[in-house]
Amino acid sequence: MKCGWLIWASPPKPVRVIVSRHDPEAPRALVIYVPLATQNRQSKYEVELPKLPFLRETSVANVQGIASLIVTRLERKLGEVPPATLRQIREALAFATGSA
């Protein structure tokens, strides 16, 4: 898994953006992700994704939903978010965690 990949995973929220760095020697087989949502509330906790060919609807990355997931629940890569969008997601995460 690579940071910025959009992944289809087991429910409840199927599409997620991987935000953890790639670490082949991590002590646990987990990835950190933010879920996507289709309702944009125009908050600092959301980053609007550009139109991507593999998403049916306009979506936002909801950084308040940050969580981890065991890698065996990841089913397939859908694509990647552009570097500028990933940078915005990281900035929103920094805001949400107070590390900005």
C-alpha positions as CSV (number, residue, x, y, z in Angstrom):
1,M,0.0,0.0,0.0
2,K,1.2,3.5,-0.8
3,C,0.2,6.8,0.6
4,G,-2.4,8.4,-1.6
5,W,-3.9,5.2,-3.0
6,L,-7.7,5.0,-3.1
7,I,-8.6,1.5,-2.0
8,W,-11.8,-0.5,-2.1
9,A,-12.2,-2.3,1.2
10,S,-14.7,-4.3,3.2
11,P,-17.7,-2.3,4.5
12,P,-19.0,-0.2,6.2
13,K,-17.2,2.6,4.2
14,P,-15.9,1.0,1.1
15,V,-13.6,3.6,-0.4
16,R,-10.7,4.9,1.6
17,V,-7.6,7.1,1.0
18,I,-4.4,5.5,2.5
19,V,-2.6,8.2,4.5
20,S,0.0,6.1,6.3
21,R,3.5,5.9,4.9
22,H,4.7,2.6,3.3
23,D,6.6,0.6,6.0
24,P,7.4,-3.0,5.0
25,E,8.7,-3.6,8.5
26,A,5.8,-2.2,10.5
27,P,5.1,-4.1,13.7
28,R,1.4,-4.6,12.7
29,A,-0.3,-5.2,9.4
30,L,-2.3,-2.0,9.5
31,V,-2.8,1.0,7.3
32,I,-4.1,4.4,8.3
33,Y,-6.8,5.8,6.1
34,V,-9.4,8.5,5.8
35,P,-12.9,7.6,4.5
36,L,-14.6,9.3,1.6
37,A,-18.0,11.0,1.8
38,T,-20.2,12.3,-0.9
39,Q,-21.8,15.1,1.3
40,N,-19.5,18.1,1.5
41,R,-20.1,20.2,4.6
42,Q,-17.5,22.8,3.6
43,S,-15.4,22.3,6.8
44,K,-11.7,22.3,7.4
45,Y,-12.0,18.6,8.1
46,E,-12.9,17.8,4.5
47,V,-10.9,17.9,1.3
48,E,-12.7,17.9,-2.0
49,L,-11.3,15.4,-4.4
50,P,-11.0,16.4,-8.1
51,K,-13.1,14.5,-10.6
52,L,-11.5,11.1,-10.8
53,P,-12.5,8.5,-13.5
54,F,-12.8,5.7,-10.9
55,L,-15.3,7.5,-8.6
56,R,-18.9,7.7,-9.6
57,E,-19.7,10.8,-7.5
58,T,-18.0,14.0,-6.3
59,S,-16.3,13.0,-3.1
60,V,-14.5,14.5,-0.1
61,A,-11.8,13.0,2.2
62,N,-13.2,13.2,5.7
63,V,-10.2,13.5,8.0
64,Q,-12.4,13.4,11.1
65,G,-13.0,9.7,10.2
66,I,-9.3,8.8,10.4
67,A,-8.8,5.2,11.4
68,S,-6.7,2.1,10.9
69,L,-7.6,-1.1,9.0
70,I,-5.9,-4.5,8.8
71,V,-4.4,-4.9,5.3
72,T,-6.3,-8.2,4.6
73,R,-9.5,-6.1,4.4
74,L,-8.1,-4.1,1.5
75,E,-9.5,-5.6,-1.7
76,R,-8.2,-3.6,-4.6
77,K,-6.6,-0.3,-5.7
78,L,-8.9,2.0,-7.5
79,G,-6.4,4.7,-8.3
80,E,-4.5,7.5,-6.7
81,V,-5.3,11.0,-5.6
82,P,-3.1,13.7,-7.2
83,P,-0.1,14.9,-5.1
84,A,-1.7,18.4,-4.5
85,T,-4.8,16.7,-3.1
86,L,-2.8,14.4,-0.9
87,R,-0.9,17.5,0.4
88,Q,-4.3,19.1,1.2
89,I,-5.4,15.9,3.1
90,R,-2.2,16.0,5.1
91,E,-2.8,19.7,5.9
92,A,-6.3,18.9,7.1
93,L,-5.0,16.0,9.2
94,A,-2.5,18.4,10.8
95,F,-5.3,20.9,11.5
96,A,-7.6,18.1,12.9
97,T,-4.8,16.8,15.3
98,G,-3.6,20.2,16.3
99,S,-0.2,19.6,14.9
100,A,-0.4,22.4,12.3
